Amino acid sequence: MTAQPVAGHAKTVLAASIARRYYIDGRSKSEIADEFRISRFKVARLLDDSRASGLVRIEIGHPGATVAVGLSAELQDAFSLTHAIVVDTPDEHPGALMQKVGRAAAELLEEIVTPDDVLGLGWARSLLAMNSALTQLAPCAVVQLTGALSRPDVDDSSIDLVRDVARLGGGTAYYYHYPMIVPDAQTATVLRAQPEVARAFEQFRSVTKAVVGLGSWEPPYSTVYDALSEQERQELRALGVRADVSGVLLDGDGAEVDAPLAQRMICVRHADLRAVPEVIGVVYGTEKVEAAQAAVRGGCVDSIVTHSSVARALLARA
């Protein structure tokens, strides 16, 4: 016996039943055709009609409804990024934004890091938030990219960050107990030759994924900026510095600024950072849009974890 053609409400109900079996239950078109005793071609036509009429709407979304998937894809395409994760959240207190963006960065690391990776970590408050949100990590080596910077509002250092993340995954930690900025170039040269620093620096060329904070050249949006005197800040601004990426100083176009400060820093070098296959920049606050754009333009950042207002501002500049 063959089912009779349907029309009107009956056809709508039939189309809805077929769509539920196909899209939700995962049944094949042939199985559905057998159940309803119609041809496979009619099943296909009803499925097409359901989508065209709006009876079936297909949406691509994040299960937790915390990531703006469409905006993430748009940002990824506009800047040719390896990954772009945009947290869908209204502008809030910087501390709340930092926690949400840090959590998204943690989820990304849990997803993409493998035991074959060598993970490099810069230092930023957003990375400390990421560390707090990490629940698991593949066992991989973890390398400290920058020396320590002390802040009155932060207890943990870059050393604590590296050791905590390595301990979570059970991998080897490469770290050193020296500051990021020292008084002169000669002191920096001596410290870079110390065994624990040299051991970590030797790993830079093996780093396959790195996570860094992005600092803008305005207070209070760069830990490097905050560590300098007002005279040093103005001198560096006059040289064109607009951003820092784990101590790498960049101008507005993303080119490295060869400033005297670079000789006094214990941190990853521009060439080593650019050689990392994937550098993930974690950025919150629209004040850092220029810095984020510079980091991407200059090839120091290949992926971005941020929130919706920063993503929209970046797209407006694309």
C-alpha positions as CSV (number, residue, x, y, z in Angstrom):
1,M,0.0,0.0,0.0
2,T,1.3,3.4,-1.0
3,A,0.7,6.6,1.1
4,Q,-1.5,9.2,-0.6
5,P,-0.1,12.6,-1.4
6,V,-0.5,15.1,1.4
7,A,-1.3,18.8,1.4
8,G,-1.7,21.8,3.7
9,H,-1.4,21.0,7.4
10,A,-0.9,17.3,6.8
11,K,2.1,17.9,4.6
12,T,3.6,20.3,7.2
13,V,3.2,17.6,9.9
14,L,4.7,15.0,7.6
15,A,7.6,17.2,6.8
16,A,8.2,18.0,10.5
17,S,8.1,14.3,11.3
18,I,10.6,13.5,8.6
19,A,12.9,16.4,9.6
20,R,12.9,15.2,13.2
21,R,13.9,11.7,12.2
22,Y,16.6,13.0,9.9
23,Y,18.2,15.9,11.8
24,I,17.6,14.8,15.4
25,D,17.3,11.0,15.4
26,G,20.0,10.5,12.7
27,R,17.9,8.2,10.5
28,S,18.9,7.8,6.9
29,K,16.6,8.9,4.0
30,S,16.1,5.3,3.0
31,E,15.0,4.3,6.5
32,I,12.6,7.3,6.6
33,A,11.2,6.4,3.2
34,D,10.5,2.8,4.3
35,E,8.8,4.0,7.5
36,F,6.5,6.4,5.7
37,R,6.1,4.3,2.6
38,I,7.2,7.1,0.3
39,S,10.1,7.3,-2.1
40,R,13.6,8.4,-1.0
41,F,13.4,11.3,-3.5
42,K,10.2,12.6,-1.8
43,V,11.9,12.5,1.5
44,A,14.8,14.5,0.1
45,R,12.3,17.0,-1.4
46,L,10.4,17.4,1.8
47,L,13.7,18.0,3.7
48,D,14.7,20.7,1.2
49,D,11.2,22.3,1.4
50,S,11.4,22.3,5.2
51,R,14.6,24.3,5.1
52,A,13.5,26.6,2.4
53,S,10.2,27.4,4.2
54,G,11.8,28.0,7.6
55,L,10.2,24.9,9.2
56,V,13.8,23.7,9.8
57,R,16.4,26.2,10.8
58,I,20.0,25.0,11.2
59,E,22.1,27.0,13.7
60,I,25.8,26.4,14.5
61,G,26.5,27.3,18.1
62,H,28.5,26.5,21.2
63,P,26.8,24.1,23.6
64,G,27.5,26.4,26.5
65,A,26.2,29.5,24.7
66,T,29.3,31.4,25.9
67,V,31.1,31.7,22.6
68,A,29.9,33.9,19.7
69,V,30.6,31.3,17.0
70,G,29.7,33.5,14.0
71,L,31.8,36.4,15.3
72,S,34.6,34.0,16.0
73,A,34.5,32.6,12.5
74,E,34.3,36.1,11.0
75,L,37.4,37.2,13.0
76,Q,39.3,34.1,12.1
77,D,38.6,34.7,8.4
78,A,39.3,38.4,8.4
79,F,42.8,38.0,9.9
80,S,43.6,34.5,8.6
81,L,43.9,33.2,12.2
82,T,44.6,29.6,13.2
83,H,42.0,29.9,16.0
84,A,39.7,32.7,17.1
85,I,37.6,32.3,20.2
86,V,35.2,35.2,21.0
87,V,33.4,35.1,24.3
88,D,29.9,36.4,23.8
89,T,29.6,38.8,26.8
90,P,28.7,42.4,27.4
91,D,31.4,44.8,28.5
92,E,31.9,44.3,32.2
93,H,34.4,45.2,34.9
94,P,37.9,44.3,33.5
95,G,38.2,41.6,36.2
96,A,35.1,39.8,35.0
97,L,36.2,40.0,31.4
98,M,39.6,38.7,32.3
99,Q,38.1,35.7,34.1
100,K,35.8,34.8,31.2
101,V,38.5,35.3,28.5
102,G,40.9,33.3,30.6
103,R,38.4,30.5,30.9
104,A,37.9,30.4,27.2
105,A,41.7,30.3,26.7
106,A,41.9,27.3,29.1
107,E,39.2,25.4,27.2
108,L,41.1,26.0,23.9
109,L,44.4,24.7,25.4
110,E,42.6,21.6,26.8
111,E,41.3,21.0,23.3
112,I,44.4,21.6,21.1
113,V,47.5,20.8,23.2
114,T,48.9,17.3,22.6
115,P,51.7,15.3,24.3
116,D,53.9,16.1,21.2
117,D,53.7,19.9,21.9
118,V,56.1,22.1,23.7
119,L,54.0,24.9,25.3
120,G,55.5,28.3,25.9
121,L,53.9,30.7,28.4
122,G,54.3,34.4,28.7
123,W,53.0,36.3,31.8
124,A,49.9,38.3,32.1
125,R,46.9,38.5,34.4
126,S,44.7,36.9,31.8
127,L,47.1,33.9,31.7
128,L,46.8,33.6,35.5
129,A,43.0,33.5,35.0
130,M,43.5,30.8,32.3
131,N,45.6,28.8,34.7
132,S,42.9,28.9,37.4
133,A,40.4,27.6,34.9
134,L,42.5,24.7,33.5
135,T,41.2,21.3,34.6
136,Q,43.3,19.0,32.4
137,L,46.1,19.2,30.0
138,A,48.0,16.8,27.8
139,P,51.4,15.9,29.4
140,C,53.8,18.2,27.5
141,A,56.9,20.3,28.3
142,V,56.1,23.9,29.5
143,V,58.5,26.7,29.0
144,Q,58.7,30.1,30.7
145,L,59.0,32.8,28.0
146,T,59.5,35.8,30.2
147,G,61.2,36.6,33.5
148,A,59.2,37.7,36.5
149,L,57.4,41.0,36.9
150,S,56.0,41.8,40.3
151,R,52.7,43.6,40.7
152,P,51.0,44.7,43.9
153,D,47.7,43.3,42.8
154,V,49.0,39.9,41.7
155,D,50.4,37.1,44.0
156,D,51.5,34.6,41.3
157,S,54.6,35.0,39.1
158,S,55.5,33.6,35.7
159,I,57.4,30.9,37.6
160,D,54.3,29.8,39.4
161,L,52.3,29.9,36.2
162,V,54.7,27.6,34.4
163,R,55.1,25.1,37.3
164,D,51.3,24.9,37.8
165,V,50.5,24.2,34.2
166,A,53.3,21.7,33.9
167,R,52.2,20.0,37.1
168,L,48.6,19.7,35.8
169,G,49.7,17.8,32.7
170,G,52.6,16.0,34.3
171,G,55.1,17.4,31.9
172,T,58.6,19.0,32.4
173,A,58.7,22.6,33.5
174,Y,61.5,24.9,32.2
175,Y,61.6,28.0,34.4
176,Y,64.1,30.4,36.0
177,H,64.1,32.8,39.0
178,Y,65.1,36.1,37.4
179,P,63.3,39.3,36.7
180,M,62.0,40.3,33.3
181,I,63.6,43.8,33.3
182,V,67.1,44.4,34.8
183,P,69.0,47.7,35.3
184,D,71.4,47.4,32.3
185,A,72.3,45.3,29.3
186,Q,75.4,43.9,30.9
187,T,73.4,42.4,33.8
188,A,70.9,41.0,31.3
189,T,73.8,39.3,29.4
190,V,75.2,37.7,32.6
191,L,71.8,36.4,33.6
192,R,71.0,34.9,30.2
193,A,74.1,32.8,30.6
194,Q,73.0,31.4,33.9
195,P,72.2,27.6,33.6
196,E,68.5,27.7,34.4
197,V,67.9,30.6,32.0
198,A,70.0,29.1,29.3
199,R,68.2,25.8,29.7
200,A,64.8,27.5,29.2
201,F,66.0,29.7,26.4
202,E,67.3,26.6,24.5
203,Q,63.7,25.3,24.5
204,F,62.4,28.4,22.7
205,R,63.1,27.0,19.2
206,S,61.2,23.8,20.2
207,V,58.0,25.6,21.3
208,T,55.1,24.5,19.1
209,K,52.3,26.5,20.9
210,A,52.6,29.6,23.0
211,V,50.1,31.7,25.0
212,V,50.8,35.3,25.6
213,G,49.1,38.4,26.9
214,L,49.0,41.5,24.8
215,G,49.9,44.8,26.3
216,S,49.0,48.2,25.0
217,W,51.3,51.2,25.5
218,E,48.9,52.9,27.8
219,P,48.4,52.6,31.6
220,P,47.3,50.3,33.1
221,Y,47.2,47.9,30.2
222,S,50.7,46.7,30.0
223,T,52.7,45.1,32.8
224,V,55.9,46.2,31.0
225,Y,54.7,49.8,30.8
226,D,53.8,49.8,34.5
227,A,57.3,48.6,35.4
228,L,59.1,51.5,33.7
229,S,59.7,55.1,34.7
230,E,57.7,57.9,33.1
231,Q,60.7,59.1,31.2
232,E,61.3,55.5,29.8
233,R,57.7,55.3,28.8
234,Q,57.8,58.5,26.9
235,E,61.1,57.7,25.2
236,L,59.7,54.3,24.0
237,R,56.5,56.0,22.8
238,A,58.6,58.4,20.8
239,L,60.4,55.4,19.2
240,G,57.0,54.2,18.0
241,V,56.2,51.5,20.6
242,R,52.5,50.8,20.7
243,A,52.4,47.2,22.0
244,D,54.3,44.5,23.8
245,V,54.0,40.8,23.4
246,S,55.7,39.1,26.3
247,G,58.4,41.8,26.2
248,V,58.6,42.0,22.4
249,L,58.1,45.7,21.5
250,L,56.0,46.5,18.4
251,D,55.0,49.6,16.6
252,G,51.5,50.1,15.2
253,D,52.2,48.1,12.1
254,G,53.5,45.2,14.1
255,A,57.2,45.7,13.3
256,E,59.8,45.2,16.0
257,V,61.0,48.3,17.7
258,D,64.8,48.1,18.3
259,A,64.7,50.0,21.6
260,P,67.5,50.0,24.3
261,L,65.0,48.4,26.7
262,A,65.1,45.2,24.7
263,Q,68.8,44.7,25.8
264,R,67.7,44.8,29.4
265,M,65.0,42.2,29.2
266,I,65.1,38.5,30.1
267,C,62.4,37.2,27.7
268,V,61.7,35.5,24.4
269,R,63.1,37.3,21.3
270,H,61.1,38.6,18.4
271,A,62.6,36.0,16.0
272,D,61.9,33.1,18.3
273,L,58.3,34.2,19.0
274,R,57.6,34.6,15.3
275,A,59.0,31.1,14.6
276,V,56.5,29.4,17.0
277,P,53.9,27.6,14.8
278,E,51.0,29.0,16.8
279,V,51.0,31.9,19.3
280,I,47.7,32.5,21.0
281,G,47.1,36.1,22.2
282,V,44.7,36.5,25.1
283,V,43.3,40.0,25.1
284,Y,40.5,41.8,27.0
285,G,39.5,45.4,27.0
286,T,38.9,47.6,23.9
287,E,41.9,49.7,24.9
288,K,44.1,46.8,23.6
289,V,42.6,46.7,20.1
290,E,45.5,48.6,18.5
291,A,48.0,46.3,20.3
292,A,46.1,43.2,19.1
293,Q,46.0,44.4,15.6
294,A,49.8,45.2,15.7
295,A,50.6,41.7,17.1
296,V,48.6,40.0,14.3
297,R,50.0,42.2,11.5
298,G,53.5,41.6,12.7
299,G,53.1,37.8,12.8
300,C,53.7,37.6,16.5
301,V,50.2,36.2,17.1
302,D,48.4,33.6,15.1
303,S,45.3,33.0,17.2
304,I,43.2,35.2,19.4
305,V,41.0,34.6,22.5
306,T,39.0,37.7,23.3
307,H,35.4,39.0,23.8
308,S,32.8,40.4,21.5
309,S,33.5,44.2,21.8
310,V,37.2,43.7,21.0
311,A,36.4,41.4,18.1
312,R,34.0,43.9,16.6
313,A,36.6,46.7,17.0
314,L,39.2,44.5,15.3
315,L,36.8,43.7,12.4
316,A,36.1,47.4,12.0
317,R,39.8,47.9,11.4
318,A,40.3,44.9,9.1
